[in-house]
Amino acid sequence: MKTTIACGFAALLTLAASLFGQNGAPILTPGQGAGAPPAYAFDIPKTDVDFLLKDHPGGDKQIRVVDMGKYNMGVGIIHRGPTNDKPGDPIHVLYHDYTAETYIIVSGSGILTTGGVIENKKAGTGVPNVMNGPSGNGIAGRGAYSRRVQAGDIIIIPTGCAHGWSQITDHVDYLSVRPDPDRVLPAGWVYPTLLNHKPDEVKTTAAPASGN
């Protein structure tokens, strides 16, 4: 009898270990296998975004990269300060070989130029960054499209599409959502100072089942 109970308890522990990771979060639901998407969500609270913009000003910051099963998904926050250009000046652009981007403008405004021919196109020579993977740069050429964007605007930039900023009088801050089907971004990446940040859980009660 004791042997039977011990074996049953060991089986329960094995099942629990397969369903929950080291932090207690479920890894896979029954029926899912390797390569399946996570069975839980990932939070990026506004307080984390505000923290990075205030205490780590300037440049690009990849907040986190999530393994979504068949692809990775990166989310970053970017700050651009004033530019010293004037209308008619060449517009410097970037392009990314493997990752598309969706910009969600948080604050500020500026001229965003996208698409068209990339003049003086040059591939990056350094180690690919955790933001976008292999990328390059150049000058916006024929067919490029420019428009002023501001807080609340959303812009979808396909893989390889030129994009660059100009005529920023004060600043522009924006989130960038990056699907990564080729997995060039490091899955599991979390901005170091946010490793221990987690939103408070709100306890909820299930609604009672309705009777017939």
C-alpha positions in Angstrom: 0.0 0.0 0.0 2.8 2.4 0.9 4.6 1.6 -2.3 1.4 2.3 -4.3 1.0 5.7 -2.6 4.6 6.6 -3.1 4.5 5.8 -6.8 1.3 7.8 -7.2 2.8 10.8 -5.4 5.9 10.6 -7.6 3.7 10.6 -10.7 1.9 13.7 -9.6 5.2 15.5 -9.0 6.4 14.5 -12.5 3.2 15.9 -14.0 3.4 19.1 -12.1 7.0 19.6 -13.2 6.0 19.1 -16.8 3.3 21.8 -16.6 5.1 24.5 -14.6 8.5 26.1 -15.1 10.9 27.2 -12.4 8.9 30.4 -11.8 5.7 28.6 -11.5 4.3 29.7 -14.9 2.8 27.0 -17.1 4.9 25.9 -20.0 2.7 23.8 -22.2 -0.9 22.8 -22.0 -1.9 19.2 -22.6 -1.5 18.2 -26.3 1.1 20.8 -27.0 4.6 19.8 -28.0 8.0 21.3 -28.8 7.6 24.4 -31.0 4.1 25.2 -29.7 3.4 28.8 -28.6 3.5 29.5 -24.8 0.4 28.9 -22.8 0.8 32.1 -20.9 1.0 35.8 -21.6 3.9 38.3 -21.2 3.3 41.7 -19.7 5.0 45.0 -20.6 3.4 47.5 -18.1 3.4 51.2 -19.0 5.5 51.8 -15.9 8.3 49.8 -17.5 8.1 51.8 -20.7 8.1 55.1 -18.7 11.0 53.8 -16.5 13.2 53.1 -19.6 12.4 56.5 -21.2 13.2 58.4 -18.0 16.1 56.5 -16.4 17.7 55.1 -19.6 17.2 58.0 -22.0 18.3 57.9 -25.7 18.5 55.3 -28.4 16.9 52.0 -28.9 16.0 49.6 -26.1 14.7 46.1 -26.7 12.3 45.5 -23.9 11.9 41.7 -24.5 11.9 39.0 -27.1 9.4 36.2 -26.7 9.6 32.7 -28.3 6.1 32.4 -29.8 6.5 28.9 -31.0 7.0 29.3 -34.8 8.6 32.7 -34.6 10.0 35.2 -32.1 8.4 38.5 -31.2 10.4 41.5 -30.1 9.0 44.7 -28.5 11.2 47.8 -28.0 11.0 51.4 -27.1 12.9 54.0 -29.1 13.7 57.6 -28.4 14.8 60.1 -31.1 15.9 63.5 -30.1 16.0 66.7 -32.2 17.5 66.5 -35.7 19.6 69.3 -37.2 18.4 68.9 -40.7 16.3 71.1 -42.9 13.9 70.5 -45.7 15.7 69.3 -48.8 18.6 67.7 -46.9 19.4 64.0 -47.7 17.4 61.7 -45.4 19.4 58.8 -43.8 17.5 55.6 -43.7 17.8 52.1 -42.2 16.6 48.7 -43.4 16.4 45.3 -41.7 17.1 42.0 -43.5 14.8 39.8 -41.6 12.5 41.7 -39.3 9.4 43.9 -40.0 8.4 46.6 -37.6 5.2 48.2 -36.4 5.7 51.7 -34.9 3.3 52.9 -32.3 4.0 56.6 -31.7 3.9 57.3 -27.9 4.8 61.0 -27.8 6.3 63.7 -29.9 6.4 64.1 -33.7 8.6 64.2 -36.7 8.9 63.4 -40.4 9.1 59.7 -41.1 10.3 58.7 -44.6 9.8 55.1 -45.8 10.1 53.0 -48.9 11.6 53.8 -52.3 15.1 53.2 -53.6 17.9 53.1 -51.1 20.9 55.1 -52.5 24.4 54.3 -51.3 23.0 51.2 -49.7 25.4 49.6 -47.3 25.0 46.4 -45.2 25.9 46.6 -41.6 29.4 45.3 -40.7 29.2 44.9 -37.0 27.6 42.3 -34.8 23.8 42.3 -35.4 22.0 44.0 -32.5 19.3 42.5 -30.4 16.8 45.1 -31.7 16.5 44.1 -35.4 19.2 41.6 -36.3 21.2 42.1 -39.5 20.5 45.5 -41.0 21.9 48.2 -43.2 21.7 51.9 -44.1 21.7 54.4 -46.9 20.0 57.5 -48.3 16.3 57.8 -49.2 16.0 57.9 -53.0 13.4 57.8 -55.8 9.9 56.7 -54.7 10.4 57.4 -51.0 7.3 58.7 -49.1 7.5 61.2 -46.3 4.9 62.3 -43.8 4.6 63.9 -40.4 3.6 61.4 -37.7 2.6 62.1 -34.1 1.4 60.4 -30.9 -1.3 57.9 -31.6 -0.2 57.1 -35.2 0.7 53.5 -36.2 3.0 52.7 -39.1 3.7 49.2 -40.4 7.2 48.8 -42.0 7.8 45.6 -44.0 11.1 43.7 -44.0 13.7 45.4 -46.0 11.7 48.6 -46.4 13.7 51.9 -45.9 12.8 54.1 -43.0 14.3 57.2 -41.4 13.5 60.3 -39.4 14.0 64.0 -40.1 12.7 67.4 -38.9 12.3 66.3 -35.3 12.0 69.6 -33.5 11.9 68.2 -29.9 11.6 64.4 -29.8 9.6 61.3 -30.8 9.2 58.2 -28.7 7.7 55.1 -30.1 7.1 51.4 -29.5 8.3 49.0 -32.1 6.8 45.5 -32.4 9.0 43.1 -34.4 7.8 39.7 -35.6 10.9 37.5 -36.3 10.1 34.4 -38.4 13.7 33.7 -39.0 14.6 33.9 -35.3 17.5 36.3 -35.7 16.5 38.0 -32.4 17.6 36.3 -29.1 14.5 34.5 -27.7 14.1 35.1 -23.9 15.9 38.5 -24.0 14.6 40.9 -21.3 16.1 44.4 -20.8 18.4 43.8 -17.8 16.9 46.3 -15.4 13.5 44.9 -16.0 14.3 41.3 -15.1 12.6 41.5 -11.7 9.7 43.7 -12.7 6.3 42.0 -12.7 2.8 43.5 -12.5 0.8 42.8 -9.3 -1.6 39.9 -9.7 -5.3 40.8 -9.3 -7.3 38.0 -7.7 -10.6 37.4 -9.5 -13.5 35.0 -8.8 -15.1 32.9 -11.5 -18.6 33.8 -12.5 -21.1 31.3 -11.2 -22.3 28.8 -13.8 -25.8 29.6 -15.1 -28.4 26.9 -14.4 -31.1 25.7 -16.8 
